[in-house]
Amino acid sequence: MTFKARTIIGLVGLSVVDIVIPIPIVGLIMIFVVLQKPPWFLKVVRELYEV
C-alpha cells in the first residue's frame, strides 16, 4: 500500500470518528499542527506532494 493511500485511509478514518464523536478531533489535530509545527507533518506533506 502506498503512502498516499495510507494517508487517505487515515484521514477517512479520522473523519468517521469526527462524525461519531461530537468532539472535533480533526480540528484539534489541525490546531496542534499549526501551533506546534511538528516535524512529522512536514515529512507527510513532502511525501504526499513528491513528484
Backbone bond lengths (Angstrom), bond angles and torsions (degrees), N, CA, C in turn:
res aa  C-N    CA-C-N  psi(-1)  N-CA   C-N-CA  omega(-1)  CA-C   N-CA-C  phi
1 M - - - 1.452 - - 1.539 107.54 -
2 T 1.303 116.38 133.50 1.459 120.21 -178.09 1.521 111.33 -76.64
3 F 1.322 114.52 163.10 1.461 120.43 179.91 1.524 110.65 -61.91
4 K 1.329 116.28 -39.31 1.468 120.05 -179.47 1.528 110.71 -64.16
5 A 1.309 117.20 -40.87 1.472 120.80 179.42 1.528 110.61 -65.86
6 R 1.345 117.23 -42.82 1.465 120.27 178.53 1.522 110.95 -62.97
7 T 1.338 116.98 -38.80 1.459 120.78 179.55 1.525 110.73 -65.81
8 I 1.307 117.21 -43.25 1.471 121.08 179.35 1.523 110.39 -64.40
9 I 1.327 117.39 -42.42 1.463 120.61 177.95 1.525 110.45 -62.41
10 G 1.328 116.61 -41.12 1.463 120.34 177.68 1.515 112.45 -62.64
11 L 1.331 116.75 -42.46 1.461 120.71 179.26 1.530 111.80 -67.01
12 V 1.326 116.46 -37.97 1.465 119.82 176.56 1.526 109.70 -64.84
13 G 1.328 116.52 -42.26 1.470 120.01 177.51 1.520 111.86 -60.93
14 L 1.337 116.80 -44.04 1.465 120.15 177.11 1.524 111.35 -62.57
15 S 1.320 117.14 -37.13 1.466 120.68 179.11 1.524 110.94 -65.29
16 V 1.326 116.86 -40.60 1.470 120.32 178.75 1.528 109.67 -64.86
17 V 1.330 116.98 -43.71 1.466 120.28 177.63 1.518 109.78 -62.08
18 D 1.317 116.63 -38.60 1.461 121.79 179.44 1.531 111.53 -63.41
19 I 1.322 116.94 -33.18 1.466 120.75 178.88 1.529 110.43 -75.03
20 V 1.331 117.12 -41.41 1.467 122.25 -175.24 1.527 111.46 -73.16
21 I 1.333 116.87 -45.32 1.467 121.48 -177.87 1.530 108.08 -96.67
22 P 1.320 117.91 131.81 1.465 119.56 -175.77 1.530 114.89 -71.03
23 I 1.337 118.23 -2.73 1.469 120.62 176.49 1.532 107.70 -87.32
24 P 1.309 118.68 126.11 1.466 120.72 -177.81 1.537 112.29 -73.98
25 I 1.327 115.98 85.28 1.469 121.71 -175.84 1.525 111.37 -63.33
26 V 1.326 117.85 -43.88 1.461 120.61 -179.52 1.528 110.19 -62.26
27 G 1.312 116.97 -40.67 1.465 120.46 177.51 1.516 112.20 -63.57
28 L 1.335 116.60 -40.23 1.461 120.30 177.72 1.529 111.78 -65.08
29 I 1.324 116.48 -39.64 1.466 120.08 177.52 1.523 110.33 -64.37
30 M 1.330 117.04 -41.31 1.468 119.64 -179.83 1.529 111.52 -67.40
31 I 1.321 118.11 -36.69 1.469 120.37 175.72 1.528 109.31 -63.36
32 F 1.332 116.81 -42.85 1.460 120.68 177.17 1.530 111.03 -59.66
33 V 1.327 116.97 -44.68 1.467 121.02 -178.87 1.519 110.58 -63.69
34 V 1.317 117.86 -42.94 1.469 120.71 -178.81 1.524 111.19 -67.01
35 L 1.328 117.14 -41.38 1.462 119.72 -176.11 1.529 113.16 -79.55
36 Q 1.320 118.02 -39.78 1.464 121.35 -173.77 1.530 113.99 -95.08
37 K 1.329 117.59 -25.03 1.468 123.19 -177.02 1.533 111.54 49.35
38 P 1.339 117.21 61.93 1.463 120.27 -177.45 1.536 111.51 -68.20
39 P 1.339 117.68 145.57 1.470 120.56 -178.23 1.526 113.26 -62.73
40 W 1.329 118.52 -28.76 1.463 119.85 -179.14 1.520 111.39 -66.49
41 F 1.342 117.63 -29.69 1.463 119.57 -178.73 1.528 110.51 -69.22
42 L 1.322 116.95 -41.87 1.470 120.61 177.50 1.524 110.16 -61.66
43 K 1.332 116.90 -38.80 1.466 120.83 177.89 1.530 110.73 -63.30
44 V 1.341 116.25 -43.86 1.468 120.43 179.47 1.525 110.36 -61.45
45 V 1.327 117.42 -45.42 1.469 121.10 -179.16 1.518 110.56 -63.76
46 R 1.320 117.18 -43.49 1.475 120.16 179.54 1.521 111.59 -63.04
47 E 1.337 117.35 -41.28 1.455 120.10 179.48 1.522 111.98 -68.80
48 L 1.326 117.85 -35.36 1.467 120.49 179.77 1.523 111.70 -68.61
49 Y 1.337 117.52 -39.78 1.456 120.97 -174.79 1.511 113.51 -100.13
50 E 1.346 116.99 12.08 1.457 120.92 177.74 1.518 109.71 -65.33
51 V 1.300 115.35 134.90 1.476 119.29 -176.96 1.506 111.21 -97.58
